[in-house]
Amino acid sequence: MTASPETETNTAIVKLEDVHLSFGQTQVLKGIDLTIYKGDAFSIIGPSGSGKSTILRCINALVTPQSGKITVAGTRVDQLTKESERIQLRKRVGIVFQQYNLFPHLTVLDNIVLAPTKILGADKTATVKLARELLEKVRLSEKADAYPGQLSGGQQQRVAIARALAMKPELVLFDEVTSALDPETVGEVLWVIRDLIRDGMTSILVTHEMRFAEEISDTVVFTENGRIVDHGSPQQIFHTADNPRIRQFVGGLSGGGRGAVRDGEGI
Amino acid sequence: MQDMNLTSLFIELMARLGLNYEFLATGYEAQIWRDGFLTTLYLVAVTIPVSLIVGLIFAACLTSNRPWLSAPVRGFVELTRNTPTLVQLMFSFLVLNTVVSNMVGGAQNNPLSPFFWVVAVVGLHVAALHAEAIRGGIEAVPSSMIEAARGMGFSPFEIMRYVQIPLAFRSSLPAIVNGLISLVKSTTVGNAIAVSEITYASIMVWTQRDNVVELMIVLLAFFSLINFVVARVGSWVERRLAIPGYGL
């Protein structure tokens, strides 16, 4: 119907309609509407505390909103009443966090193999094979037997991504995955995510990496105070936004030299 | 006969030092004493795993968000921690055991022996100590790591089984070893209800022979040796489970 070349193959994989959520007295989400299509890279940007991470947690049923409709890969998440049903959903939706959160007592390989074999009941040999392939993909083959404590932040985060992928998720959520990293290791993590998006993995990113978001996203939304202020193509959000608040935010973050260094590293 | 000679040689040598081990040459008292060692070792061997398994279950209950699980265990832990083991044992044996006897129609039908009550009381007492130590370890697991596991589809039980307990066990290991050392010593309360462990057996012998010092030396050496082994095994496990690059 529209000019977009992908229209005929596009099916919504995530849809949020008028989602409201509060923690106690604090209203975090005040009516969020989002549609994310299969195979898309979707970035959520905005100031801290604007509800970005909470949106991801709603999609993954880690938190339950008070009202609104959430549909993820055919499942009405808002209608799930039992924890066991939410667990079934989480197995299909990968999530990677800012703090990597690898299991420190397991080797890199065991971190990746644990959930597919113990939680999904996948075959051990096949999963180990898959894990080694994923480690190769994130360029950490030689670290299979290392423990997380022996890796740098960037390496741990790449393992965390491989661990999420080992569950063969239908989409992956990235929650500020480079925010805890030093500037030099950000590039290696973004490189992995960029690859993943090129392979067609539906990815939803909450990020402060403006240049990266601009480069890889199909759609970008800007959130503030629990609302979506604007959404559009990266071009629209980063360059032609009418809203002065967005222009201020984007201009303030992407102007520095850090972005340039990362860009050079990433490509 | 070789054995006999060694025993008499030992008695002879000790006599020169002024120590009276003559009872070793008798059949009956020597037998009681030897059985006492075995009973103590048997008590320790049975009570240690009981305390560890129950301690783990208690810790899981204490940290569960279900009040019907955590409240009774919390009550039990407080009660056990704050009252003397000897009193608990007497209460269990004189009251609970009698109740059981009445329920099954007489003491002759009661399958629960004094040995059982020592294992139960000491085991659960130390389990309460383990539980507190493990609970501390479970609560020290960062909430972000638990959220990550939830995000991957782990159930609360699976998070406990694969993430919290492996980490909590490591961090609480020094406290657990302390608990086990105190468990070994606590098995001596069995003498109060006539479980013929080594202190009971020693008392039997020295009331006849008046050789308290002689038996005390062996008694102290025996418990020191058991606890030396417990501590060594503990630090071996600690080394084996140490996580490279992690502060545990």
Interface residues (C-beta under 8 A of the other chain):
Chain A: N60 L62 E83 S84 I87 Q88 R90 K91 G94 I95 F97 Q99 N101 F103 P104 H105 L114 A115 K118 I119 L120 A146 Y147 P148 G149 Q150 L151 A160 R163 A164 M167
Chain B: P142 S144 M145 E147 A148 A149 R150 G151 M152 G153 F154 S155 P156 E158 Y162 V163 P166 L167 R170 L241 I243 P244 G245 Y246 L248
